[in-house]
Amino acid sequence: MEQVKIENIGPKESRKRLILGIFMLIITIGVLIIMIMVDMGRLWRIFLLIPFTMSMLGFLQAKEKT
């Protein structure tokens, strides 16, 4: 049995989520670079999971249109 994919957002909303994903990824990478440059402890990098997760959710929602 074939599964039918139902999209619940339009192209405009999908684009907004993609832009959010890109923006959060840039923020995450920027903060990571700053953390490395100021030699913060590795344990502090765990907090980067929050913006990284938001970035990946944005990409996933844009791709799947959900």
C-alpha positions in Angstrom: 0.0 0.0 0.0 1.4 3.4 -1.0 1.5 6.1 1.5 0.3 9.5 0.4 2.1 12.6 1.6 -0.1 15.5 2.6 1.6 18.9 2.6 0.2 21.3 5.2 2.3 24.4 4.4 2.7 26.4 1.2 5.8 27.4 -0.6 6.0 30.8 1.2 6.0 29.1 4.6 8.4 26.4 3.5 10.9 29.1 2.3 10.6 30.9 5.7 11.5 27.6 7.5 14.4 27.0 5.2 15.7 30.6 5.9 15.3 30.0 9.6 17.3 26.7 9.3 20.1 28.5 7.4 20.2 31.4 9.9 20.3 29.1 12.9 23.1 27.0 11.3 25.2 30.2 10.7 24.6 31.3 14.3 25.6 27.9 15.6 28.8 27.8 13.6 29.6 31.4 14.5 29.2 30.7 18.2 31.2 27.5 17.9 34.1 29.4 16.3 34.0 32.0 19.0 34.0 29.3 21.7 37.0 27.6 20.2 38.8 31.0 19.8 38.3 31.9 23.5 39.2 28.4 24.5 36.0 27.6 26.4 35.7 24.2 27.8 34.3 21.4 25.7 31.4 20.8 28.0 30.0 24.3 27.2 29.6 23.2 23.6 26.7 21.0 24.6 24.5 24.2 24.7 25.0 24.5 20.9 22.7 21.5 20.5 19.7 23.9 21.0 20.4 26.2 18.0 21.7 23.2 16.0 18.4 21.3 16.6 16.4 24.3 15.6 18.4 24.6 12.4 17.9 20.9 11.5 14.1 21.2 12.3 13.9 24.1 9.9 15.6 22.2 7.2 13.5 19.1 7.8 10.2 21.0 7.9 11.1 22.9 4.7 12.0 19.6 2.9 9.0 17.7 4.0 6.6 20.7 3.9 5.2 20.0 7.3 
